[in-house]
């Protein structure tokens, strides 16, 4: 079902402004034949938006768990087209955001990929391998399709660049709260606090932090410095270990409780 244009940002702003910390689970498209049921379970368990990964064979930011999830999905025949076809029937009431790499869009055709993603019900797009200065081909296509383009900021993003980057981000700004690739960590470190403060100083856009957030306690600790968290590897590890929608939904509910102080 195609949501209204601007749904990602308006939905997240409304929930944040209502006093809620935002939770964005990541699900790899096609990781399991029941993967859309994973999306529905996450929505039912309290997700505020859901990031859908379209797997790519040569990722630059994904750690071993997400790489394994992508390999499983590709081995099972997942394609950008099959994932968007599945998304079109998801019927969830929270925004869906695709995370993938530009080669996928380039190969399909940038305008066609943006239009097909939007038609399937996707509200936003994250292309982590496209620097802000090289968005010239993507941004017009996304704008024409009604897709919100989410930018990433890292602990190394220079001060002068941060307001420019957040000014071009739509939906939310994705704060990368550690150096390195995605994956579970025993400790988050202190980048979340400093980057969260820097983002909040330059933008009112929802600032959601990802990378390494794995447990309810970590989610609460990171979200204390921002508007919310993205959690991916901790959930996809469960699927790789054989867990299904019920157990993954419970894990999302536990993260929700952690963010809500429960």
DOGU-197050 format. One record per residue: residue in one letter; y, z, x of N, C-alpha, C, CB in turn. Coordinates in steps of 0.1 Angstrom, whole numbers. Glycine has a CB too. Example, Ala and Ser with C-alpha at 12.3 -4.5 7.8 and 13.67 -1.06 7.14 Angstrom:
BEGIN
(A,(-57,78,132),(-45,78,123),(-33,78,132),(-45,90,113))
(S,(-22,71,128),(-11,71,137),(0,79,129),(-6,57,141))
This chain:
BEGIN
(X,(-12,0,9),(0,0,0),(12,0,9),(0,12,-10))
(X,(22,-9,6),(34,-10,15),(44,0,10),(39,-25,14))
(X,(48,9,19),(58,19,16),(72,12,17),(57,31,26))
(X,(82,19,12),(96,14,12),(101,13,27),(105,23,4))
(X,(110,4,30),(116,3,43),(123,17,46),(126,-8,44))
(X,(121,21,59),(128,33,63),(120,46,59),(141,34,57))
(X,(108,44,54),(100,55,49),(96,65,60),(87,50,43))
(X,(93,60,72),(89,69,83),(100,79,86),(86,61,96))
(X,(112,74,89),(123,83,92),(127,92,81),(135,76,98))
(X,(129,86,69),(133,94,57),(123,105,54),(136,85,45))
(X,(111,102,55),(100,112,52),(100,123,62),(86,105,51))
(X,(101,120,75),(101,130,85),(113,139,84),(99,124,99))
(X,(125,132,82),(137,140,82),(137,150,70),(149,130,80))
(X,(132,145,58),(131,154,47),(123,166,49),(126,146,34))
(X,(111,164,55),(102,175,58),(108,184,68),(88,170,62))
(X,(113,178,79),(119,187,89),(131,195,83),(124,178,101))
(X,(140,188,76),(151,195,71),(148,206,60),(161,185,65))
(X,(135,205,55),(130,215,46),(124,227,54),(120,209,37))
(X,(125,227,67),(120,238,75),(106,237,80),(121,250,67))
(X,(100,225,79),(86,223,83),(86,217,97),(79,214,73))
(X,(76,222,105),(73,216,118),(64,204,115),(67,226,128))
(X,(66,193,122),(59,180,119),(46,179,127),(69,168,121))
(X,(36,174,120),(23,172,126),(19,157,125),(12,181,120))
(X,(17,150,136),(13,136,136),(0,135,143),(24,127,143))
(X,(-12,135,136),(-25,132,143),(-26,118,147),(-36,136,134))
(X,(-33,115,157),(-36,101,162),(-51,98,159),(-33,100,177))
(X,(-53,87,153),(-67,82,150),(-68,68,156),(-70,82,134))
(X,(-79,66,164),(-82,53,169),(-88,44,158),(-91,53,181))
(X,(-81,33,155),(-86,24,145),(-100,18,149),(-76,12,142))
(X,(-110,20,140),(-123,14,142),(-132,22,151),(-121,1,149))
(X,(-128,35,154),(-137,43,162),(-150,47,155),(-129,56,166))
(X,(-150,47,142),(-161,50,134),(-160,42,122),(-161,66,131))
(X,(-172,38,116),(-171,31,103),(-164,38,92),(-185,28,99))
(X,(-163,51,94),(-156,59,84),(-141,62,88),(-163,72,81))
(X,(-136,54,97),(-123,58,103),(-112,60,93),(-119,48,114))
(X,(-112,52,83),(-101,53,73),(-103,67,65),(-102,41,62))
(X,(-116,71,64),(-118,85,58),(-112,95,68),(-133,87,56))
(X,(-112,93,81),(-105,102,90),(-90,103,87),(-108,98,105))
(X,(-85,91,85),(-70,90,82),(-67,98,69),(-66,75,80))
(X,(-76,96,59),(-73,103,46),(-75,118,48),(-83,97,35))
(X,(-85,122,56),(-88,136,58),(-76,142,65),(-101,138,66))
(X,(-70,135,75),(-58,141,82),(-46,142,72),(-55,132,94))
(X,(-44,132,64),(-33,133,54),(-35,145,45),(-32,120,46))
(X,(-48,146,40),(-50,157,30),(-49,171,37),(-64,155,24))
(X,(-51,171,50),(-51,184,57),(-37,188,62),(-60,184,69))
(X,(-27,180,59),(-13,185,62),(-6,177,72),(-14,198,66))
(X,(-11,165,75),(-3,156,85),(10,151,78),(-12,144,89))
(X,(20,150,86),(33,145,81),(34,130,83),(45,152,87))
(X,(27,124,92),(26,110,95),(13,109,103),(39,104,102))
(X,(8,97,104),(-5,94,111),(-3,82,120),(-17,92,102))
(X,(-6,85,133),(-5,74,143),(-19,67,144),(-1,80,157))
(X,(-19,54,142),(-31,46,142),(-31,38,155),(-33,37,130))
(X,(-41,40,163),(-42,33,176),(-50,20,174),(-49,41,186))
(X,(-43,9,178),(-51,-4,178),(-55,-5,193),(-41,-16,174))
(X,(-69,-5,195),(-74,-4,209),(-70,-17,217),(-88,-2,209))
(X,(-68,-14,230),(-65,-25,239),(-73,-22,252),(-50,-25,242))
(X,(-79,-32,258),(-88,-31,269),(-82,-27,282),(-96,-43,271))
(X,(-68,-27,283),(-62,-24,296),(-50,-15,293),(-57,-37,303))
(X,(-52,-3,288),(-41,6,285),(-34,12,297),(-46,17,276))
(X,(-22,16,296),(-14,21,307),(-11,36,306),(-1,14,309))
(X,(-12,41,294),(-9,55,292),(-20,64,286),(3,56,282))
(X,(-31,58,283),(-42,65,276),(-52,71,286),(-50,56,267))
(X,(-55,84,284),(-64,91,293),(-78,88,289),(-62,106,292))
(X,(-88,95,295),(-102,91,294),(-107,92,279),(-111,100,302))
(X,(-103,102,272),(-108,103,258),(-103,92,249),(-104,117,252))
(X,(-91,89,250),(-86,78,241),(-91,64,246),(-70,77,241))
(X,(-93,63,260),(-100,51,265),(-114,50,259),(-100,51,280))
(X,(-121,61,259),(-135,60,254),(-135,57,239),(-142,74,256))
(X,(-125,63,232),(-124,60,217),(-121,45,215),(-113,68,211))
(X,(-112,39,224),(-109,25,223),(-121,16,226),(-97,22,232))
(X,(-128,20,236),(-140,12,240),(-151,13,229),(-146,18,253))
(X,(-152,24,223),(-162,25,212),(-158,15,200),(-164,39,206))
(X,(-145,16,197),(-140,8,186),(-142,-7,189),(-125,11,183))
(X,(-138,-11,202),(-140,-25,205),(-154,-29,205),(-133,-27,219))
(X,(-163,-20,210),(-178,-23,210),(-183,-25,196),(-185,-12,217))
(X,(-176,-19,186),(-181,-20,173),(-174,-31,165),(-178,-7,165))
(X,(-166,-39,173),(-160,-51,167),(-146,-50,161),(-169,-56,157))
(X,(-140,-38,164),(-126,-37,158),(-117,-47,164),(-121,-23,161))
(X,(-108,-53,156),(-98,-62,160),(-85,-58,154),(-102,-77,157))
(X,(-74,-62,159),(-61,-59,151),(-62,-63,137),(-49,-66,158))
(X,(-68,-74,134),(-69,-79,120),(-77,-70,112),(-74,-93,119))
(X,(-89,-66,117),(-98,-57,109),(-92,-44,107),(-112,-56,116))
(X,(-85,-39,117),(-78,-25,115),(-67,-26,104),(-72,-20,129))
(X,(-59,-36,105),(-49,-38,95),(-55,-40,81),(-39,-49,98))
(X,(-66,-47,80),(-72,-49,67),(-77,-36,62),(-84,-59,68))
(X,(-83,-27,70),(-87,-14,66),(-75,-5,62),(-95,-7,77))
(X,(-64,-6,70),(-52,2,66),(-47,-1,52),(-41,0,77))
(X,(-48,-14,49),(-42,-19,36),(-49,-12,24),(-44,-34,35))
(X,(-61,-6,26),(-68,1,16),(-68,16,17),(-82,-4,15))
(X,(-60,21,27),(-60,35,30),(-55,44,18),(-52,38,42))
(X,(-44,40,12),(-38,47,0),(-36,61,4),(-47,45,-12))
(X,(-27,64,14),(-23,77,17),(-8,78,15),(-27,81,32))
(X,(-3,90,13),(11,92,9),(20,97,20),(12,102,-2))
(X,(15,95,33),(23,98,44),(25,85,52),(17,109,53))
(X,(36,84,60),(38,71,68),(27,69,79),(52,71,75))
(X,(24,56,81),(14,53,91),(22,45,102),(3,44,86))
(X,(19,49,115),(26,43,126),(15,38,136),(35,54,134))
(X,(17,25,140),(7,19,149),(12,22,163),(6,4,147))
(X,(2,26,172),(4,26,187),(-5,16,193),(2,41,192))
(X,(1,6,200),(-7,-3,207),(2,-9,218),(-11,-15,197))
(X,(-3,-20,224),(3,-26,236),(8,-40,233),(-6,-26,248))
(X,(19,-44,240),(26,-56,236),(17,-68,237),(38,-58,245))
(X,(7,-68,246),(-2,-80,247),(-9,-83,233),(-13,-78,257))
(X,(-11,-72,225),(-17,-75,212),(-8,-82,203),(-21,-61,206))
(X,(5,-78,203),(15,-84,195),(18,-99,200),(28,-76,195))
(X,(18,-100,213),(21,-113,219),(10,-123,216),(22,-112,235))
(X,(-2,-119,217),(-14,-128,215),(-14,-132,200),(-27,-121,219))
(X,(-12,-123,191),(-12,-126,177),(0,-135,173),(-12,-114,168))
(X,(11,-132,180),(24,-138,177),(33,-127,172),(23,-150,166))
(X,(44,-124,179),(52,-112,176),(57,-112,161),(65,-112,185))
(X,(62,-122,156),(67,-122,142),(55,-120,133),(75,-135,139))
(X,(44,-127,135),(33,-126,126),(27,-112,127),(22,-137,130))
(X,(26,-107,139),(20,-93,140),(28,-83,133),(18,-89,155))
(X,(41,-84,135),(50,-74,128),(49,-75,113),(65,-76,132))
(X,(49,-88,108),(48,-90,94),(35,-86,88),(51,-105,90))
(X,(24,-88,95),(11,-84,90),(9,-69,90),(0,-91,98))
(X,(15,-63,100),(14,-48,101),(22,-42,89),(19,-43,114))
(X,(33,-47,87),(42,-42,76),(35,-44,62),(56,-48,76))
(X,(30,-56,61),(23,-59,48),(11,-50,45),(19,-74,48))
(X,(4,-46,56),(-7,-38,55),(-4,-23,51),(-16,-38,68))
(X,(9,-20,53),(14,-6,49),(18,2,61),(2,1,43))
(X,(19,-4,73),(24,3,85),(39,4,84),(20,-5,98))
(X,(45,16,87),(59,18,86),(66,17,100),(62,32,80))
(X,(59,21,110),(65,21,123),(56,16,134),(69,35,127))
(X,(61,13,146),(54,8,157),(58,14,170),(55,-8,158))
(X,(48,18,178),(50,23,192),(44,14,202),(44,38,193))
(X,(52,8,211),(47,-1,221),(51,5,235),(53,-16,219))
(X,(43,14,240),(47,22,252),(49,14,264),(37,32,254))
(X,(44,2,265),(45,-6,277),(57,-16,277),(33,-15,280))
(X,(66,-15,267),(77,-23,266),(90,-14,269),(79,-30,252))
(X,(96,-16,280),(108,-8,283),(120,-12,273),(113,-11,298))
(X,(129,-3,272),(140,-6,262),(147,-19,265),(150,6,263))
(X,(149,-22,278),(156,-34,282),(148,-47,279),(159,-34,296))
(X,(135,-46,276),(127,-57,273),(122,-58,258),(115,-57,282))
(X,(130,-51,250),(127,-51,235),(132,-64,228),(132,-39,229))
(X,(139,-72,236),(146,-84,230),(137,-93,221),(152,-92,240))
(X,(125,-94,224),(116,-103,216),(111,-95,204),(105,-108,224))
(X,(108,-82,206),(101,-74,196),(111,-69,185),(94,-62,202))
(X,(123,-64,189),(131,-58,179),(136,-67,168),(144,-53,186))
(X,(139,-79,170),(143,-88,158),(131,-90,149),(148,-101,163))
(X,(119,-92,155),(108,-94,146),(105,-81,138),(95,-97,155))
(X,(106,-69,144),(103,-57,137),(114,-55,126),(103,-45,147))
(X,(126,-57,130),(137,-56,120),(135,-65,108),(151,-58,126))
(X,(131,-77,111),(129,-87,100),(118,-82,91),(127,-101,105))
(X,(107,-76,97),(96,-72,89),(98,-58,82),(84,-71,98))
(X,(108,-51,86),(110,-38,80),(103,-27,88),(107,-38,66))
(X,(99,-29,100),(91,-19,108),(101,-11,116),(81,-26,118))
(X,(99,2,117),(107,11,125),(101,12,139),(108,25,119))
(X,(108,10,150),(103,10,163),(106,23,170),(109,-2,172))
(X,(95,30,173),(97,44,179),(97,42,195),(85,53,175))
(X,(107,48,201),(108,48,216),(103,61,222),(123,46,220))
(X,(98,60,234),(93,72,241),(103,76,252),(80,68,248))
(X,(105,89,253),(113,95,264),(104,104,272),(125,103,258))
(X,(105,104,285),(97,112,293),(105,123,301),(89,103,304))
(X,(99,132,307),(106,142,315),(115,136,326),(97,152,321))
(X,(111,123,330),(119,117,341),(130,107,335),(109,109,349))
(X,(131,107,322),(142,98,317),(156,103,321),(141,97,301))
(X,(164,95,328),(177,100,333),(186,104,321),(184,90,341))
(X,(195,114,324),(204,119,314),(212,108,307),(214,129,320))
(X,(217,98,315),(226,88,309),(218,79,300),(232,80,321))
(X,(205,77,303),(197,68,295),(192,74,282),(184,64,303))
(X,(191,87,281),(185,94,270),(193,91,257),(185,109,272))
(X,(206,92,256),(213,89,243),(212,75,239),(227,93,244))
(X,(211,66,249),(210,51,246),(196,49,240),(212,43,259))
(X,(186,55,246),(172,53,241),(170,59,227),(162,60,251))
(X,(175,71,225),(173,77,212),(182,70,202),(177,92,213))
(X,(193,64,206),(201,56,197),(194,44,192),(214,52,203))
(X,(185,39,199),(177,26,195),(164,30,189),(175,17,207))
(X,(160,42,190),(147,46,184),(148,48,169),(142,59,190))
(X,(138,44,162),(138,46,147),(126,54,143),(138,32,140))
(X,(127,61,132),(116,69,127),(116,82,133),(102,62,129))
(X,(113,83,146),(114,95,154),(115,91,168),(102,105,151))
(X,(118,100,177),(117,97,191),(105,105,196),(130,102,199))
(X,(97,98,204),(84,104,209),(87,110,223),(73,93,210))
(X,(86,123,224),(88,130,237),(75,131,244),(95,143,235))
(X,(74,126,256),(62,128,264),(64,140,272),(60,115,274))
(X,(56,151,269),(60,164,274),(52,168,286),(57,174,263))
(X,(46,158,293),(41,161,307),(40,147,314),(26,167,306))
(X,(38,148,327),(37,136,335),(22,133,336),(42,139,350))
(X,(19,120,334),(5,115,335),(1,109,322),(-4,127,338))
(X,(-12,107,320),(-17,101,308),(-21,110,297),(-29,92,312))
(X,(-25,105,286),(-29,114,275),(-42,121,278),(-31,106,262))
(X,(-44,132,271),(-56,140,273),(-54,155,271),(-62,137,287))
(X,(-65,162,268),(-65,176,266),(-61,183,279),(-78,181,260))
(X,(-54,194,278),(-50,202,290),(-52,217,286),(-35,199,294))
(X,(-56,224,297),(-57,239,295),(-43,245,293),(-64,245,306))
(X,(-33,239,299),(-19,244,298),(-10,233,297),(-16,253,310))
(X,(1,234,289),(10,223,287),(21,222,298),(17,226,273))
(X,(24,233,304),(35,232,314),(48,234,308),(35,219,321))
(X,(59,232,316),(72,236,311),(81,224,307),(79,244,320))
(X,(76,212,308),(84,200,305),(87,199,290),(76,187,309))
(X,(78,205,282),(81,204,267),(94,211,264),(70,210,259))
(X,(96,223,270),(109,230,267),(121,223,272),(108,244,274))
(X,(121,218,284),(133,211,289),(135,198,282),(131,209,304))
(X,(125,190,280),(127,177,273),(131,179,259),(114,168,274))
(X,(124,188,252),(128,191,238),(143,195,237),(120,202,233))
(X,(148,203,246),(162,207,246),(171,195,249),(165,218,256))
(X,(167,187,258),(175,175,261),(176,165,249),(170,168,274))
(X,(165,163,243),(165,154,231),(173,160,220),(150,152,226))
(X,(172,173,217),(179,179,206),(194,179,209),(174,193,203))
(X,(198,178,222),(212,178,225),(219,164,223),(214,182,240))
(X,(211,154,222),(217,140,221),(213,133,208),(212,132,233))
(X,(204,138,200),(201,131,188),(197,140,177),(189,121,191))
(X,(199,136,164),(194,143,152),(182,137,147),(205,143,141))
(X,(177,126,154),(165,120,150),(153,130,152),(162,106,158))
(X,(143,130,143),(132,139,146),(126,137,160),(121,137,135))
(X,(125,148,167),(119,147,181),(105,153,180),(128,155,191))
(X,(95,144,183),(81,149,182),(75,147,195),(74,140,171))
(X,(68,157,200),(63,157,214),(48,155,214),(66,171,220))
(X,(43,147,223),(29,144,225),(25,145,239),(26,131,219))
(X,(12,142,241),(5,143,254),(0,157,257),(14,137,266))
(X,(-12,159,257),(-18,172,261),(-19,183,251),(-10,177,272))
(X,(-13,181,239),(-13,191,229),(-27,191,222),(-2,188,218))
(X,(-34,202,223),(-48,202,219),(-52,213,209),(-57,203,231))
(X,(-45,224,209),(-49,236,201),(-38,240,192),(-54,247,210))
(X,(-41,248,182),(-31,253,173),(-20,261,181),(-36,261,162))
(X,(-24,269,190),(-14,276,198),(-5,267,206),(-22,286,207))
(X,(-11,257,212),(-3,248,220),(6,240,211),(-12,238,228))
(X,(1,236,199),(10,229,190),(22,237,186),(2,225,177))
(X,(20,250,183),(31,259,180),(41,261,191),(26,272,175))
(X,(35,262,203),(43,264,215),(52,252,218),(35,268,227))
(X,(47,240,217),(54,228,220),(64,226,209),(45,216,221))
(X,(60,228,196),(69,225,185),(81,235,185),(61,225,172))
(X,(80,246,191),(91,255,192),(103,249,198),(87,268,199))
(X,(101,239,207),(112,233,214),(116,219,208),(108,231,229))
(X,(109,215,197),(111,202,192),(109,203,177),(102,191,198))
(X,(107,191,170),(105,191,156),(91,190,152),(113,179,150))
(X,(82,187,162),(68,186,159),(60,181,170),(66,177,147))
(X,(47,178,167),(38,174,178),(29,162,173),(29,185,182))
(X,(25,154,183),(14,144,181),(1,150,188),(18,130,188))
(X,(-10,149,181),(-23,154,187),(-33,142,186),(-28,167,179))
(X,(-38,138,197),(-47,127,197),(-61,130,203),(-41,115,204))
(X,(-61,132,216),(-74,134,223),(-83,145,218),(-72,136,238))
(X,(-77,156,214),(-85,167,209),(-92,163,196),(-76,179,206))
(X,(-86,154,188),(-93,149,176),(-103,138,178),(-82,144,166))
(X,(-99,129,187),(-108,118,190),(-121,123,198),(-101,107,198))
(X,(-119,133,206),(-131,139,212),(-141,144,202),(-127,151,222))
(X,(-136,150,191),(-145,154,181),(-153,142,175),(-138,161,170))
(X,(-146,131,173),(-153,119,167),(-163,114,177),(-143,109,163))
(X,(-159,113,190),(-169,108,200),(-181,117,201),(-162,108,213))
(X,(-179,130,198),(-190,140,198),(-198,140,185),(-185,154,200))
(X,(-195,131,176),(-203,129,164),(-197,136,151),(-216,135,166))
(X,(-186,142,152),(-180,149,140),(-174,138,131),(-170,159,144))
(X,(-174,141,118),(-169,132,108),(-156,137,101),(-179,130,98))
(X,(-152,131,90),(-139,134,84),(-138,149,80),(-138,125,72))
(X,(-149,155,76),(-147,169,71),(-143,178,83),(-161,174,65))
(X,(-150,177,94),(-147,185,106),(-133,182,112),(-158,184,116))
(X,(-130,169,113),(-118,165,118),(-106,169,109),(-117,149,120))
(X,(-108,168,96),(-98,173,86),(-96,188,88),(-103,170,72))
(X,(-107,196,91),(-105,210,93),(-97,213,106),(-119,217,94))
(X,(-100,204,116),(-92,206,129),(-77,203,126),(-97,197,140))
(X,(-74,193,118),(-60,191,115),(-54,202,107),(-59,177,107))
(X,(-62,208,97),(-58,219,90),(-55,231,99),(-68,223,79))
(X,(-63,233,109),(-61,244,119),(-48,242,126),(-73,245,128))
(X,(-45,229,130),(-32,226,137),(-21,229,127),(-32,212,142))
(X,(-22,225,115),(-12,227,105),(-9,242,104),(-16,222,91))
(X,(-20,250,103),(-18,265,102),(-11,270,114),(-32,272,100))
(X,(-14,265,126),(-7,269,138),(7,267,138),(-14,263,150))
(X,(11,255,133),(25,251,132),(32,259,121),(27,236,129))
(X,(25,263,111),(31,271,100),(31,286,103),(24,268,87))
(X,(26,290,114),(25,304,118),(14,311,111),(38,310,114))
(X,(4,304,106),(-7,310,99),(-18,315,108),(-12,301,89))
